[in-house]
Amino acid sequence: GMIRPNVTLYEEILPHAEWYEANYEIHNCDLLIIAGTSLTVHPASSLIHSVNDDCKIVLINRDETRFDNKVDLLFHEDINQVFSKIEV
């Protein structure tokens, strides 16, 4: 039979339950880390508009995005380089 990964593929509709949960979680978070995306693919890129006014946003992407001036902390670096510098 056909084997299908448990992911949403490009141009497929996102599952409604997961979409609403993502919006809820992002609206209620204190810190949102966005990593490795140009924020150009819709509708996922619109999730950034769900953050509340108190939420801090960290954006990690090698290239500039249209949201660079809307975040609290910006890294124009490779994700691996940024995360390798974080000590837990």
C-alpha positions in Angstrom: 0.0 0.0 0.0 0.9 3.7 0.0 3.0 5.0 2.8 2.3 8.6 3.8 4.3 10.6 6.4 2.4 12.2 9.2 3.1 15.8 8.0 1.3 18.4 6.0 2.8 18.6 2.6 3.2 21.8 0.5 -0.1 23.2 -0.7 -2.2 20.9 1.5 -4.7 22.4 4.0 -3.4 22.4 7.5 -5.4 20.3 10.0 -8.0 22.5 11.7 -7.5 21.2 15.3 -3.7 21.7 15.1 -4.1 25.1 13.5 -6.4 26.4 16.2 -4.1 24.9 18.9 -1.1 26.6 17.4 -2.9 29.9 17.4 -3.9 29.4 21.0 -0.4 28.5 22.2 1.3 31.3 20.3 -1.3 33.8 21.6 -0.6 32.6 25.2 3.2 32.2 25.1 5.8 34.5 26.8 8.5 33.8 24.3 8.3 32.7 20.7 11.4 31.5 18.9 11.1 31.4 15.1 14.0 29.6 13.5 15.0 28.7 9.9 12.1 30.3 8.0 11.7 33.2 5.6 8.1 33.6 6.9 6.8 33.7 3.4 4.8 30.5 3.1 1.1 31.0 4.0 -0.8 30.3 6.1 1.9 29.3 8.6 3.7 32.6 8.3 0.5 34.4 9.6 0.9 32.7 13.0 3.3 35.5 14.0 0.3 37.8 14.1 -1.3 35.7 16.9 1.3 36.7 19.5 0.1 38.8 22.5 1.6 42.2 23.2 3.7 40.9 26.1 5.3 38.1 24.1 9.0 38.4 23.2 9.9 37.2 19.7 13.3 35.8 18.7 13.9 35.3 15.0 16.8 33.2 13.7 17.2 33.1 9.9 20.2 33.5 7.7 18.4 36.0 5.4 16.4 39.1 6.1 12.6 38.7 6.5 9.8 41.2 6.4 9.4 40.8 10.1 13.0 41.6 11.1 12.0 45.0 12.5 9.1 43.6 14.5 11.1 41.1 16.7 12.8 41.6 20.0 16.0 39.7 19.2 17.3 38.9 15.7 20.0 36.6 14.5 21.1 36.5 10.8 23.0 33.3 11.4 22.7 29.6 10.8 20.4 27.9 13.4 23.1 25.5 14.4 25.5 28.3 15.2 23.0 30.1 17.3 21.8 27.1 19.3 25.4 25.8 19.8 26.1 29.0 21.8 23.2 28.4 24.2 24.1 26.9 27.5 21.4 25.2 29.5 
